[in-house]
Amino acid sequence: MKVISFLAIALSLLLLSCNSKPSMQKYFVDHQEKPGFMVVDISPSILNVNKTKLTSEQSNALASFHKMNVLAYKFDPKNKAEFDVERKKVNEILKDTVNYQQLMKFGSGKNGASISYIGDDEHIDEFILYGAKSDNGFAVVRILGKDMNPADAMTMLSVLKSSNIDMKQLEPLKALMK
């Protein structure tokens, strides 16, 4: 009887933990090896910031930032149908208002950009930047961190201005855009 109870509980937990709902993380994993896609992971070390010159606000914002994942898909006229399907998949994932809260949206139709996040207003775990241009391609940037907030994003912009970005980490993206 104990074995049956244990198996029933284990099966229930397994079924509950399996979420077939699409997510941006799953999309990245599923597409990182596909032709036409490029995935790059970028660590905070790319910024090459002199931490002694940062304000406490800038230091806190930098500490909340863990890494960025970039997924880019370059448009190829030969694969326009595939491009449209993939762009639609990303748009559908970001329309999930239960998991993704939209901060801003720019442009319309097939050209535009958006900024969304996962979490609540004061404890954001992930920002998602998405941009698409119908004749160029699209890119999704996942900015992962812990307890970030919208003010941290603005503070990070000031950190970026004073950084000396390590372009070596961006080489794979440059190759894709050629």
MDTraj code that builds the backbone (N, CA, C; nanometers):
import mdtraj as md
import numpy as np

residues = "MET LYS VAL ILE SER PHE LEU ALA ILE ALA LEU SER LEU LEU LEU LEU SER CYS ASN SER LYS PRO SER MET GLN LYS TYR PHE VAL ASP HIS GLN GLU LYS PRO GLY PHE MET VAL VAL ASP ILE SER PRO SER ILE LEU ASN VAL ASN LYS THR LYS LEU THR SER GLU GLN SER ASN ALA LEU ALA SER PHE HIS LYS MET ASN VAL LEU ALA TYR LYS PHE ASP PRO LYS ASN LYS ALA GLU PHE ASP VAL GLU ARG LYS LYS VAL ASN GLU ILE LEU LYS ASP THR VAL ASN TYR GLN GLN LEU MET LYS PHE GLY SER GLY LYS ASN GLY ALA SER ILE SER TYR ILE GLY ASP ASP GLU HIS ILE ASP GLU PHE ILE LEU TYR GLY ALA LYS SER ASP ASN GLY PHE ALA VAL VAL ARG ILE LEU GLY LYS ASP MET ASN PRO ALA ASP ALA MET THR MET LEU SER VAL LEU LYS SER SER ASN ILE ASP MET LYS GLN LEU GLU PRO LEU LYS ALA LEU MET LYS".split()
xyz = np.array([
    [0.0814, -0.1191, 0.0000],
    [0.0000, 0.0000, 0.0000],
    [0.0859, 0.1257, 0.0000],
    [0.1956, 0.1231, 0.0781],
    [0.2858, 0.2370, 0.0829],
    [0.3492, 0.2621, -0.0533],
    [0.3827, 0.1555, -0.1245],
    [0.4441, 0.1679, -0.2569],
    [0.3469, 0.2340, -0.3541],
    [0.2211, 0.1940, -0.3490],
    [0.1200, 0.2518, -0.4387],
    [0.1005, 0.3999, -0.4066],
    [0.0956, 0.4347, -0.2789],
    [0.0811, 0.5758, -0.2387],
    [0.2000, 0.6575, -0.2860],
    [0.3199, 0.6027, -0.2671],
    [0.4406, 0.6717, -0.3105],
    [0.4404, 0.6931, -0.4619],
    [0.4039, 0.5888, -0.5379],
    [0.3990, 0.5999, -0.6839],
    [0.2941, 0.7020, -0.7281],
    [0.1811, 0.7053, -0.6621],
    [0.0758, 0.8011, -0.6963],
    [0.1224, 0.9437, -0.6717],
    [0.1890, 0.9660, -0.5600],
    [0.2409, 1.0993, -0.5283],
    [0.3502, 1.1382, -0.6276],
    [0.4410, 1.0480, -0.6563],
    [0.5496, 1.0767, -0.7509],
    [0.4950, 1.1085, -0.8893],
    [0.3968, 1.0309, -0.9345],
    [0.3364, 1.0550, -1.0654],
    [0.2651, 1.1893, -1.0684],
    [0.1955, 1.2238, -0.9620],
    [0.1255, 1.3528, -0.9536],
    [0.2248, 1.4680, -0.9614],
    [0.3342, 1.4583, -0.8865],
    [0.4359, 1.5631, -0.8902],
    [0.4989, 1.5747, -1.0283],
    [0.5223, 1.4627, -1.0915],
    [0.5808, 1.4637, -1.2254],
    [0.4878, 1.5323, -1.3237],
    [0.3611, 1.4994, -1.3185],
    [0.2641, 1.5595, -1.4099],
    [0.2471, 1.7085, -1.3846],
    [0.2489, 1.7487, -1.2586],
    [0.2358, 1.8900, -1.2254],
    [0.3579, 1.9703, -1.2663],
    [0.4756, 1.9091, -1.2584],
    [0.5985, 1.9816, -1.2906],
    [0.6213, 1.9924, -1.4403],
    [0.5571, 1.9096, -1.5199],
    [0.5720, 1.9158, -1.6651],
    [0.4805, 2.0227, -1.7206],
    [0.5375, 2.1320, -1.7596],
    [0.4598, 2.2419, -1.8149],
    [0.4893, 2.2479, -1.9630],
    [0.3899, 2.2164, -2.0437],
    [0.4110, 2.2145, -2.1877],
    [0.3922, 2.3523, -2.2488],
    [0.3616, 2.4504, -2.1676],
    [0.3421, 2.5868, -2.2141],
    [0.4750, 2.6418, -2.2658],
    [0.4734, 2.7056, -2.3831],
    [0.5995, 2.7585, -2.4357],
    [0.6531, 2.8721, -2.3475],
    [0.7836, 2.8795, -2.3391],
    [0.8497, 2.9872, -2.2649],
    [0.9682, 3.0348, -2.3470],
    [1.0166, 3.1521, -2.3137],
    [1.1314, 3.2053, -2.3863],
    [1.2551, 3.1184, -2.3609],
    [1.2700, 3.0695, -2.2395],
    [1.3838, 2.9827, -2.2085],
    [1.3786, 2.8563, -2.2942],
    [1.2617, 2.7950, -2.3039],
    [1.2465, 2.6742, -2.3853],
    [1.2710, 2.7062, -2.5328],
    [1.2244, 2.8212, -2.5779],
    [1.2462, 2.8615, -2.7175],
    [1.3964, 2.8728, -2.7458],
    [1.4707, 2.9334, -2.6535],
    [1.6156, 2.9453, -2.6705],
    [1.6802, 2.8072, -2.6816],
    [1.6441, 2.7188, -2.5896],
    [1.7030, 2.5844, -2.5881],
    [1.6696, 2.5088, -2.7162],
    [1.5438, 2.5176, -2.7593],
    [1.5004, 2.4450, -2.8786],
    [1.5613, 2.4979, -3.0073],
    [1.6059, 2.6241, -3.0094],
    [1.6528, 2.6854, -3.1332],
    [1.8022, 2.7153, -3.1380],
    [1.8749, 2.6849, -3.0324],
    [2.0167, 2.7203, -3.0292],
    [2.1008, 2.6458, -3.1329],
    [2.0571, 2.5306, -3.1771],
    [2.1332, 2.4531, -3.2750],
    [2.0721, 2.4574, -3.4150],
    [1.9590, 2.5270, -3.4300],
    [1.8903, 2.5294, -3.5588],
    [1.9623, 2.6201, -3.6576],
    [1.9621, 2.5825, -3.7864],
    [2.0229, 2.6677, -3.8894],
    [1.9543, 2.8041, -3.8952],
    [2.0339, 2.9075, -3.9135],
    [1.9812, 3.0428, -3.9215],
    [1.9770, 3.1142, -3.7882],
    [1.9870, 3.0395, -3.6776],
    [1.9834, 3.0978, -3.5445],
    [2.1240, 3.1077, -3.4874],
    [2.1434, 3.2070, -3.4040],
    [2.2704, 3.2243, -3.3338],
    [2.2373, 3.2558, -3.1886],
    [2.2989, 3.1830, -3.0976],
    [2.2798, 3.2075, -2.9550],
    [2.4149, 3.2424, -2.8944],
    [2.4154, 3.3487, -2.8152],
    [2.5369, 3.3919, -2.7477],
    [2.5016, 3.4202, -2.6021],
    [2.5820, 3.3681, -2.5117],
    [2.5685, 3.3994, -2.3697],
    [2.6736, 3.5036, -2.3354],
    [2.6301, 3.6082, -2.2680],
    [2.7196, 3.7195, -2.2363],
    [2.7217, 3.7383, -2.0851],
    [2.8400, 3.7373, -2.0288],
    [2.8544, 3.7535, -1.8841],
    [2.8743, 3.9017, -1.8509],
    [2.8547, 3.9376, -1.7248],
    [2.8752, 4.0773, -1.6846],
    [3.0183, 4.1251, -1.7076],
    [3.1117, 4.0324, -1.7213],
    [3.2513, 4.0716, -1.7437],
    [3.2699, 4.1453, -1.8758],
    [3.1727, 4.1356, -1.9664],
    [3.1815, 4.2053, -2.0945],
    [3.1928, 4.3567, -2.0744],
    [3.1419, 4.4060, -1.9623],
    [3.1363, 4.5502, -1.9408],
    [3.2720, 4.6121, -1.9062],
    [3.3626, 4.5334, -1.8482],
    [3.4931, 4.5867, -1.8090],
    [3.4796, 4.7206, -1.7368],
    [3.4066, 4.7192, -1.6268],
    [3.3790, 4.8409, -1.5510],
    [3.4769, 4.8536, -1.4354],
    [3.5261, 4.9755, -1.4141],
    [3.6073, 5.0030, -1.2963],
    [3.5107, 5.0193, -1.1793],
    [3.4952, 4.9147, -1.0991],
    [3.3952, 4.9118, -0.9927],
    [3.4205, 5.0153, -0.8840],
    [3.5448, 5.0618, -0.8719],
    [3.5745, 5.1627, -0.7690],
    [3.5162, 5.2986, -0.8056],
    [3.4813, 5.3185, -0.9316],
    [3.4254, 5.4469, -0.9756],
    [3.2727, 5.4464, -0.9827],
    [3.2108, 5.3340, -0.9441],
    [3.0654, 5.3257, -0.9491],
    [3.0020, 5.3816, -0.8223],
    [2.8845, 5.4411, -0.8379],
    [2.8069, 5.4831, -0.7222],
    [2.7492, 5.3573, -0.6565],
    [2.6982, 5.3704, -0.5357],
    [2.6396, 5.2536, -0.4693],
    [2.5179, 5.2040, -0.5468],
    [2.4413, 5.2966, -0.6056],
    [2.3247, 5.2584, -0.6867],
    [2.3696, 5.1775, -0.8088],
    [2.4768, 5.2226, -0.8740],
    [2.5295, 5.1511, -0.9903],
    [2.5848, 5.0148, -0.9499],
    [2.6522, 5.0079, -0.8374],
    [2.7063, 4.8798, -0.7889],
    [2.5944, 4.7810, -0.7603],
    [2.4864, 4.8281, -0.6984],
    [2.3721, 4.7403, -0.6693],
    [2.3062, 4.6912, -0.7973],
    [2.2911, 4.7799, -0.8943],
    [2.2304, 4.7407, -1.0222],
    [2.3187, 4.6379, -1.0919],
    [2.4492, 4.6596, -1.0918],
    [2.5417, 4.5657, -1.1550],
    [2.5402, 4.4307, -1.0829],
    [2.5288, 4.4332, -0.9514],
    [2.5257, 4.3086, -0.8731],
    [2.3987, 4.2278, -0.9012],
    [2.2896, 4.2948, -0.9373],
    [2.1642, 4.2232, -0.9639],
    [2.1635, 4.1580, -1.1021],
    [2.2564, 4.1953, -1.1871],
    [2.2655, 4.1444, -1.3241],
    [2.3576, 4.0230, -1.3273],
    [2.3063, 3.9068, -1.3744],
    [2.3866, 3.7844, -1.3769],
    [2.4422, 3.7517, -1.5144],
    [2.3597, 3.7591, -1.6181],
    [2.4076, 3.7312, -1.7531],
    [2.3013, 3.7685, -1.8550],
    [2.3424, 3.7689, -1.9803],
    [2.2500, 3.7916, -2.0908],
    [2.2594, 3.6750, -2.1873],
    [2.1442, 3.6350, -2.2390],
    [2.1390, 3.5369, -2.3462],
    [2.0828, 3.6106, -2.4671],
    [2.1495, 3.5963, -2.5800],
    [2.1041, 3.6604, -2.7026],
    [2.0746, 3.5512, -2.8042],
    [1.9578, 3.5589, -2.8655],
    [1.9214, 3.4691, -2.9743],
    [1.8846, 3.5576, -3.0926],
    [1.9519, 3.5351, -3.2040],
    [1.9253, 3.6151, -3.3242],
    [1.8933, 3.5225, -3.4405],
    [1.8050, 3.5694, -3.5251],
    [1.7682, 3.4966, -3.6459],
    [1.7785, 3.5943, -3.7621],
    [1.8684, 3.5653, -3.8527],
    [1.8898, 3.6537, -3.9673],
    [1.7908, 3.6180, -4.0777],
    [1.7250, 3.7202, -4.1296],
    [1.6287, 3.7013, -4.2375],
    [1.7002, 3.6580, -4.3647],
    [1.6430, 3.5599, -4.4314],
    [1.6905, 3.5144, -4.5618],
    [1.5680, 3.5052, -4.6516],
    [1.5657, 3.5777, -4.7636],
    [1.4473, 3.5744, -4.8504],
    [1.4064, 3.4335, -4.8926],
    [1.5011, 3.3407, -4.8958],
    [1.4702, 3.2026, -4.9326],
    [1.3861, 3.1331, -4.8256],
    [1.3952, 3.1812, -4.7031],
    [1.3245, 3.1188, -4.5910],
    [1.2236, 3.2139, -4.5274],
    [1.1587, 3.2949, -4.6067],
    [1.0640, 3.3932, -4.5533],
    [0.9524, 3.3267, -4.4727],
    [0.8997, 3.2154, -4.5211],
    [0.7909, 3.1464, -4.4496],
    [0.8381, 3.1009, -4.3115],
    [0.9576, 3.0435, -4.3036],
    [1.0121, 2.9994, -4.1749],
    [1.0338, 3.1195, -4.0827],
    [1.0862, 3.2278, -4.1384],
    [1.1077, 3.3498, -4.0602],
    [0.9756, 3.3979, -3.9994],
    [0.8704, 3.4016, -4.0801],
    [0.7394, 3.4461, -4.0317],
    [0.6866, 3.3548, -3.9210],
    [0.7051, 3.2239, -3.9360],
    [0.6605, 3.1281, -3.8344],
    [0.7361, 3.1503, -3.7032],
    [0.8669, 3.1656, -3.7116],
    [0.9480, 3.1831, -3.5905],
    [0.9160, 3.3158, -3.5221],
    [0.8986, 3.4204, -3.5984],
    [0.8645, 3.5501, -3.5403],
    [0.7284, 3.5413, -3.4699],
    [0.6354, 3.4709, -3.5312],
    [0.5033, 3.4540, -3.4709],
    [0.5127, 3.3763, -3.3389],
    [0.5987, 3.2728, -3.3338],
    [0.6173, 3.1951, -3.2104],
    [0.6664, 3.2846, -3.0960],
    [0.7648, 3.3701, -3.1264],
    [0.8183, 3.4597, -3.0234],
    [0.7099, 3.5563, -2.9770],
    [0.6347, 3.6131, -3.0707],
    [0.5270, 3.7046, -3.0347],
    [0.4221, 3.6366, -2.9464],
    [0.3892, 3.5120, -2.9774],
    [0.2901, 3.4386, -2.8976],
    [0.3414, 3.4133, -2.7554],
    [0.4691, 3.3802, -2.7421],
    [0.5256, 3.3590, -2.6087],
    [0.5153, 3.4877, -2.5275],
    [0.5498, 3.5998, -2.5885],
    [0.5488, 3.7268, -2.5167],
    [0.4075, 3.7793, -2.4885],
    [0.3079, 3.7256, -2.5571],
    [0.1691, 3.7657, -2.5315],
    [0.1130, 3.7000, -2.4054],
    [0.1846, 3.6038, -2.3495],
    [0.1408, 3.5344, -2.2276],
    [0.1519, 3.6315, -2.1096],
    [0.0429, 3.6998, -2.0787],
    [0.0455, 3.8024, -1.9748],
    [0.0519, 3.7463, -1.8330],
    [0.0375, 3.6152, -1.8181],
    [0.0529, 3.5549, -1.6862],
    [0.2009, 3.5529, -1.6481],
    [0.2879, 3.5210, -1.7449],
    [0.4313, 3.5114, -1.7174],
    [0.5105, 3.6348, -1.7583],
    [0.4685, 3.7039, -1.8630],
    [0.5450, 3.8158, -1.9173],
    [0.4656, 3.9453, -1.9064],
    [0.5238, 4.0426, -1.8393],
    [0.4612, 4.1746, -1.8251],
    [0.5319, 4.2684, -1.9227],
    [0.4554, 4.3345, -2.0072],
    [0.5161, 4.4237, -2.1054],
    [0.5357, 4.5628, -2.0461],
    [0.6590, 4.6138, -2.0573],
    [0.6896, 4.7489, -2.0116],
    [0.6662, 4.8502, -2.1232],
    [0.7186, 4.8195, -2.2420],
    [0.7113, 4.9118, -2.3545],
    [0.7021, 4.8353, -2.4848],
    [0.6456, 4.9037, -2.5837],
    [0.6414, 4.8475, -2.7177],
    [0.6618, 4.9625, -2.8156],
    [0.7456, 4.9392, -2.9165],
    [0.7762, 5.0397, -3.0168],
    [0.7431, 4.9829, -3.1538],
    [0.7015, 5.0675, -3.2449],
    [0.6744, 5.0224, -3.3806],
    [0.5451, 4.9443, -3.3880],
    [0.5213, 4.8889, -3.5071],
    [0.3992, 4.8115, -3.5260],
    [0.4183, 4.7145, -3.6411],
    [0.3238, 4.6247, -3.6551],
    [0.3281, 4.5291, -3.7650],
    [0.4492, 4.4393, -3.7574],
    [0.5217, 4.4306, -3.8676],
    [0.6344, 4.3383, -3.8770],
    [0.7668, 4.3995, -3.8318],
    [0.7671, 4.5283, -3.8004],
    [0.8870, 4.5965, -3.7531],
    [0.8579, 4.6585, -3.6174],
    [0.9419, 4.6291, -3.5214],
    [0.9196, 4.6883, -3.3908],
    [1.0038, 4.6232, -3.2841],
    [0.9809, 4.6680, -3.1621],
    [1.0557, 4.6164, -3.0482],
    [0.9677, 4.6223, -2.9248],
    [1.0032, 4.5410, -2.8270],
    [0.9313, 4.5443, -2.6998],
    [1.0268, 4.5110, -2.5861],
    [0.9874, 4.5553, -2.4680],
    [1.0593, 4.5222, -2.3450],
    [0.9567, 4.4621, -2.2505],
    [0.9829, 4.3407, -2.2055],
    [0.8949, 4.2708, -2.1121],
    [0.9783, 4.2220, -1.9948],
    [0.9109, 4.1731, -1.8922],
    [0.9841, 4.1185, -1.7781],
    [0.9067, 4.0051, -1.7136],
    [0.9805, 3.9257, -1.6359],
    [0.9232, 3.8177, -1.5558],
    [0.9475, 3.8538, -1.4097],
    [0.8440, 3.8466, -1.3308],
    [0.8535, 3.8796, -1.1895],
    [0.7517, 3.9860, -1.1553],
    [0.7724, 4.0519, -1.0411],
    [0.6852, 4.1639, -1.0074],
    [0.7669, 4.2924, -1.0150],
    [0.7028, 4.4050, -0.9938],
    [0.7665, 4.5350, -1.0180],
    [0.8969, 4.5570, -0.9419],
    [0.9106, 4.5006, -0.8258],
    [1.0303, 4.5228, -0.7445],
    [1.1254, 4.4040, -0.7395],
    [1.0842, 4.2908, -0.7941],
    [1.1673, 4.1700, -0.7897],
    [1.1648, 4.1028, -0.9270],
    [1.2307, 4.1653, -1.0215],
    [1.2333, 4.1139, -1.1582],
    [1.3487, 4.0159, -1.1720],
    [1.3176, 3.8985, -1.2263],
    [1.4199, 3.7961, -1.2476],
    [1.4740, 3.7972, -1.3897],
    [1.3976, 3.8565, -1.4818],
    [1.4385, 3.8526, -1.6220],
    [1.3719, 3.9662, -1.6995],
    [1.4532, 4.0381, -1.7765],
    [1.4028, 4.1332, -1.8756],
    [1.4156, 4.0659, -2.0116],
    [1.3179, 4.0868, -2.0987],
    [1.3242, 4.0327, -2.2342],
    [1.3130, 4.1485, -2.3314],
    [1.4177, 4.1685, -2.4094],
    [1.4184, 4.2703, -2.5139],
    [1.4000, 4.1979, -2.6454],
    [1.3035, 4.2424, -2.7240],
    [1.2740, 4.1763, -2.8509],
    [1.2650, 4.2821, -2.9596],
    [1.3339, 4.2580, -3.0691],
    [1.3273, 4.3490, -3.1823],
    [1.3223, 4.2705, -3.3114],
    [1.2403, 4.3195, -3.4062],
    [1.2268, 4.2518, -3.5349],
    [1.2173, 4.3551, -3.6459],
    [1.2785, 4.3208, -3.7576],
    [1.2683, 4.4012, -3.8777],
    [1.2474, 4.3036, -3.9927],
    [1.1400, 4.3201, -4.0656],
    [1.0975, 4.2191, -4.1626],
    [1.2024, 4.1854, -4.2680],
    [1.2901, 4.2767, -4.3023],
    [1.3910, 4.2471, -4.4048],
    [1.5299, 4.2221, -4.3472],
    [1.5395, 4.2148, -4.2144],
    [1.6705, 4.1968, -4.1522],
    [1.6750, 4.0748, -4.0603],
    [1.5703, 4.0530, -3.9818],
    [1.5670, 3.9419, -3.8886],
    [1.5098, 3.9846, -3.7557],
    [1.5325, 3.9031, -3.6538],
    [1.4887, 3.9403, -3.5195],
    [1.5911, 3.8942, -3.4180],
    [1.5832, 3.9558, -3.3009],
    [1.6708, 3.9186, -3.1907],
    [1.5915, 3.9257, -3.0612],
    [1.6226, 3.8333, -2.9717],
    [1.5650, 3.8312, -2.8383],
    [1.6818, 3.8308, -2.7409],
    [1.6774, 3.9218, -2.6447],
    [1.7812, 3.9299, -2.5427],
    [1.7152, 3.9050, -2.4081],
    [1.7635, 3.8030, -2.3398],
    [1.7166, 3.7744, -2.2037],
    [1.8218, 3.8265, -2.1076],
    [1.7846, 3.9235, -2.0242],
    [1.8746, 3.9770, -1.9226],
    [1.8325, 3.9129, -1.7914],
    [1.9177, 3.8256, -1.7418],
    [1.8865, 3.7471, -1.6226],
    [1.9524, 3.8085, -1.5000],
    [1.8802, 3.8088, -1.3908],
    [1.9343, 3.8643, -1.2677],
    [1.8531, 3.8203, -1.1483],
    [1.8721, 3.8910, -1.0406],
    [1.7984, 3.8592, -0.9174],
    [1.7544, 3.9906, -0.8547],
    [1.6259, 3.9976, -0.8286],
    [1.5669, 4.1153, -0.7649],
    [1.5991, 4.2456, -0.8380],
    [1.5964, 4.2405, -0.9703],
    [1.6142, 4.3630, -1.0482],
    [1.4822, 4.4406, -1.0427],
    [1.4885, 4.5676, -1.0790],
    [1.3671, 4.6474, -1.0913],
    [1.3852, 4.7429, -1.2092],
    [1.2787, 4.8063, -1.2553],
    [1.2928, 4.8950, -1.3716],
    [1.3972, 5.0045, -1.3517],
    [1.4133, 5.0536, -1.2304],
    [1.5150, 5.1559, -1.2051],
    [1.6554, 5.0996, -1.2288],
    [1.6756, 4.9711, -1.1969],
    [1.8054, 4.9076, -1.2217],
    [1.8388, 4.9089, -1.3700],
    [1.7382, 4.8884, -1.4537],
    [1.7616, 4.8897, -1.5984],
    [1.8127, 5.0267, -1.6424],
    [1.7533, 5.1315, -1.5901],
    [1.7971, 5.2663, -1.6254],
    [1.9368, 5.2945, -1.5689],
    [1.9622, 5.2469, -1.4487],
    [2.0942, 5.2648, -1.3877],
    [2.2002, 5.1904, -1.4678],
    [2.1644, 5.0717, -1.5187],
    [2.2599, 4.9949, -1.5998],
    [2.2990, 5.0720, -1.7259],
    [2.2096, 5.1526, -1.7789],
    [2.2446, 5.2347, -1.8952],
    [2.3577, 5.3308, -1.8609],
    [2.3553, 5.3878, -1.7408],
    [2.4640, 5.4773, -1.7012],
    [2.5943, 5.3996, -1.6816],
    [2.5833, 5.2745, -1.6350],
    [2.7025, 5.1894, -1.6216],
    [2.7593, 5.1584, -1.7603],
    [2.6708, 5.1307, -1.8552],
    [2.7156, 5.1009, -1.9921],
    [2.7942, 5.2169, -2.0525],
    [2.7523, 5.3378, -2.0236],
    [2.8216, 5.4555, -2.0781],
    [2.9664, 5.4630, -2.0310],
    [2.9918, 5.4164, -1.9099],
    [3.1275, 5.4239, -1.8560],
    [3.2045, 5.2924, -1.8705],
    [3.1468, 5.1969, -1.9436],
    [3.2131, 5.0668, -1.9566],
    [3.3034, 5.0629, -2.0793],
    [3.3910, 4.9655, -2.0778],
    [3.4801, 4.9391, -2.1897],
    [3.4464, 4.7977, -2.2381],
    [3.3436, 4.7884, -2.3218],
    [3.2858, 4.6592, -2.3593],
    [3.3875, 4.5698, -2.4304],
    [3.3945, 4.4446, -2.3843],
    [3.4813, 4.3422, -2.4417],
    [3.4130, 4.2861, -2.5671],
    [3.4529, 4.3333, -2.6830],
    [3.3870, 4.2978, -2.8091],
    [3.4091, 4.1515, -2.8480],
    [3.5056, 4.0834, -2.7869],
    [3.5310, 3.9430, -2.8195],
    [3.4092, 3.8556, -2.7908],
    [3.3333, 3.8903, -2.6854],
    [3.2150, 3.8107, -2.6516],
    [3.1048, 3.8277, -2.7561],
    [3.1127, 3.9326, -2.8365],
    [3.0097, 3.9592, -2.9373],
    [3.0476, 3.9114, -3.0771],
    [3.1647, 3.8532, -3.0926],
    [3.2109, 3.8061, -3.2240],
    [3.1118, 3.7146, -3.2953],
    [3.0503, 3.6178, -3.2271],
    [2.9551, 3.5306, -3.2978],
    [2.8373, 3.6076, -3.3589],
    [2.7928, 3.7121, -3.2898],
    [2.6811, 3.7921, -3.3453],
    [2.7259, 3.8726, -3.4670],
    [2.8472, 3.9241, -3.4623],
    [2.8989, 3.9976, -3.5779],
    [2.9055, 3.9075, -3.7009],
    [2.9484, 3.7842, -3.6795],
    [2.9585, 3.6880, -3.7902],
    [2.8216, 3.6611, -3.8505],
    [2.7187, 3.6519, -3.7672],
    [2.5843, 3.6250, -3.8170],
    [2.5321, 3.7421, -3.9000],
    [2.5647, 3.8622, -3.8623],
    [2.5093, 3.9798, -3.9292],
    [2.5801, 4.0122, -4.0613],
    [2.6884, 3.9437, -4.0930],
    [2.7584, 3.9700, -4.2196],
    [2.6853, 3.9080, -4.3347],
])
top = md.Topology()
chain = top.add_chain()
for i, resn in enumerate(residues, 1):
    res = top.add_residue(resn, chain, resSeq=i)
    for name in ("N", "CA", "C"):
        top.add_atom(name, md.element.get_by_symbol(name[0]), res)
traj = md.Trajectory(xyz[None], top)
